[in-house]
Amino acid sequence: MSESLWNLDLAVLKFLNVTLASSFGDVFWDTITHLDRVPWFQFVVFPLLLAWLIYIYRGGVAKVLVAMTIAIALTDTISYRVVKKAVDRPRPFNNPEISSWVRKVGHAHGPSFPSNHAANCFAGATVLSFYFRRRRYFFYSFAGLIALSRPALGVHYPSDVIAGAILGFTVAKLVEVSLFQRVAWFQLAKPVSKTNVNSGV
């Protein structure tokens, strides 16, 4: 990484992690980054969302879940098993050059580059965008919010999450083009409206 990009990386990290720091922000970002562990999301939001999708698409929801599992598992393996080990970049709080000012709010271990959170979330957002194209802006915005939480908590550099986002998007797109678009089973039928059902269409 060139010196100018490195300085930009540090500047953005310091802005998110130090300049914008607050007790509310720490709680907010920690909740966002570990949303899968938050009780109200686990036992209220996610079950309601899943029930709504099952009501609309019936068994077709299984296709979405399988597709997401494939894309995220492949992305996670490439990121964690291949790229992280090859680059072996220390996390910000383990870098002696900046550890004096980095606020380690979140918990993390292992190499820093790329961010698995960002990679997996963008892989998931890409799959969901394939099935629910009209809501793609929401999916990518939500994935971006989770990715942003990582440098805000001091556990990743901004370049880590950018690389992770690109990796997740790329892997999911490749799987989409080579598998989801080619294999009929992965195609999701459009939901039948009540109007069509009642009219016999």
C-alpha positions in Angstrom: 0.0 0.0 0.0 1.4 3.4 -0.9 2.1 6.0 1.7 -0.8 8.3 0.6 -3.3 5.4 0.7 -2.0 4.3 4.1 -2.4 7.8 5.5 -5.9 8.0 4.1 -6.7 4.6 5.7 -5.5 5.9 9.0 -7.3 9.2 8.7 -10.6 7.5 8.0 -10.0 5.0 10.8 -9.3 7.8 13.3 -12.3 9.8 12.2 -14.7 6.8 12.7 -13.0 5.4 15.7 -11.9 8.5 17.6 -13.4 11.7 16.3 -16.9 10.4 16.2 -16.5 8.3 19.4 -19.3 8.4 22.0 -20.9 6.0 24.5 -24.1 5.8 22.3 -22.0 5.2 19.2 -20.1 2.4 20.8 -23.3 0.6 21.8 -24.9 1.3 18.4 -21.9 0.0 16.4 -21.4 -3.0 18.7 -25.1 -3.9 18.3 -24.9 -3.6 14.5 -21.8 -5.6 14.2 -23.2 -8.4 16.3 -26.8 -8.2 15.3 -27.0 -12.0 15.0 -26.5 -12.2 18.8 -29.0 -9.6 19.8 -32.1 -11.3 21.4 -34.7 -9.0 19.8 -33.3 -9.6 16.4 -32.8 -13.4 17.0 -36.2 -14.1 18.4 -38.5 -11.3 17.0 -37.3 -9.6 13.8 -35.7 -12.6 12.1 -38.6 -15.1 12.8 -41.1 -12.5 11.6 -39.2 -11.8 8.4 -38.8 -15.5 7.7 -42.5 -16.1 8.4 -43.4 -13.3 6.0 -41.2 -14.7 3.2 -42.6 -18.2 3.7 -46.1 -16.8 3.5 -45.3 -15.2 0.2 -43.0 -17.7 -1.4 -43.8 -20.9 0.4 -41.1 -23.5 -0.1 -39.2 -21.2 -2.4 -37.6 -19.6 0.6 -35.5 -22.8 0.9 -33.9 -21.8 -2.4 -32.9 -18.4 -1.0 -31.5 -19.9 2.1 -29.5 -22.5 0.2 -28.1 -19.9 -2.2 -27.1 -17.6 0.7 -25.4 -20.5 2.5 -23.4 -21.5 -0.6 -22.3 -17.9 -1.4 -21.4 -16.9 2.2 -19.7 -20.2 2.9 -17.5 -19.9 -0.2 -16.8 -16.2 0.6 -15.9 -16.9 4.2 -13.6 -19.8 3.3 -11.7 -17.7 0.7 -11.4 -14.7 3.0 -10.5 -16.6 6.2 -8.5 -19.5 4.9 -6.8 -18.0 1.9 -6.5 -14.2 1.8 -6.2 -13.5 5.6 -3.4 -16.1 5.9 -1.6 -14.8 2.8 -1.7 -11.2 3.8 -1.4 -11.7 7.6 -2.1 -8.0 8.4 -2.2 -7.1 12.1 -5.4 -5.5 13.4 -5.3 -1.8 14.2 -5.1 -2.4 17.9 -2.2 -4.7 17.4 -0.2 -2.2 15.3 2.4 -0.6 17.6 2.5 2.5 15.3 -1.2 3.4 16.1 -2.2 1.3 19.1 -1.8 4.4 21.4 -4.8 6.1 19.9 -6.9 3.3 18.5 -10.0 2.5 20.6 -10.5 -1.2 20.8 -14.3 -1.3 21.5 -15.1 -4.5 19.7 -13.8 -8.1 20.1 -11.8 -9.6 17.3 -9.0 -12.0 16.7 -6.8 -13.2 13.8 -5.5 -11.2 10.8 -7.2 -8.0 9.8 -7.3 -8.1 6.0 -9.9 -8.5 4.7 -12.9 -8.1 6.9 -15.0 -11.3 7.0 -18.0 -9.4 8.4 -17.9 -7.2 5.3 -17.2 -10.0 2.9 -20.0 -12.2 4.2 -22.6 -9.4 4.5 -22.0 -8.3 0.9 -22.1 -11.8 -0.3 -25.5 -12.2 1.4 -26.7 -8.8 0.1 -25.7 -9.8 -3.5 -27.7 -13.1 -3.2 -30.7 -11.3 -1.8 -30.5 -8.7 -4.6 -30.6 -11.5 -7.1 -33.9 -12.7 -5.7 -35.4 -9.4 -4.6 -34.0 -6.9 -7.0 -36.3 -4.0 -6.0 -34.9 -4.1 -2.5 -31.2 -4.3 -3.5 -30.5 -0.8 -2.2 -31.7 -1.7 1.3 -29.6 -4.9 1.3 -26.4 -3.2 0.2 -27.0 -0.2 2.6 -27.5 -2.6 5.5 -24.4 -4.6 4.5 -22.5 -1.3 4.3 -23.7 -0.3 7.8 -22.3 -3.5 9.2 -19.0 -3.0 7.4 -18.8 0.5 8.7 -19.1 -0.7 12.2 -15.8 -2.6 12.0 -13.4 0.4 11.8 -15.7 2.4 14.1 -15.1 -0.3 16.8 -11.3 -0.2 16.1 -11.0 -3.9 14.9 -10.5 -3.2 11.2 -9.0 -0.7 8.8 -11.3 0.9 6.3 -9.4 -0.8 3.5 -10.1 -4.1 5.2 -13.9 -3.6 4.9 -13.6 -2.2 1.3 -11.6 -5.3 0.3 -14.1 -7.6 2.1 -17.0 -5.9 0.4 -15.5 -6.3 -3.0 -14.6 -10.0 -2.3 -18.0 -10.8 -1.1 -19.8 -9.1 -4.0 -17.4 -10.7 -6.5 -17.7 -14.3 -5.2 -21.5 -14.1 -4.9 -21.8 -12.7 -8.4 -19.6 -15.5 -9.8 -21.8 -18.1 -8.0 -24.9 -16.3 -9.3 -23.8 -16.3 -12.9 -22.4 -19.8 -12.9 -25.0 -21.5 -10.7 -28.1 -19.6 -9.7 -28.9 -18.3 -13.2 -28.1 -21.7 -14.9 -29.8 -24.2 -12.5 -33.6 -24.1 -12.7 -34.0 -25.2 -9.1 -32.5 -21.9 -7.9 -35.1 -19.8 -9.8 -37.7 -18.3 -7.5 -41.2 -18.1 -8.9 -43.0 -14.8 -8.5 -45.5 -14.7 -5.7 -49.1 -15.0 -6.7 -51.2 -12.0 -5.7 -54.6 -12.5 -4.0 -56.2 -10.7 -6.9 -54.9 -13.3 -9.3 -55.9 -16.1 -7.1 -59.4 -14.9 -6.7 -59.9 -14.2 -10.4 -58.6 -17.7 -11.3 -55.6 -16.3 -13.3 
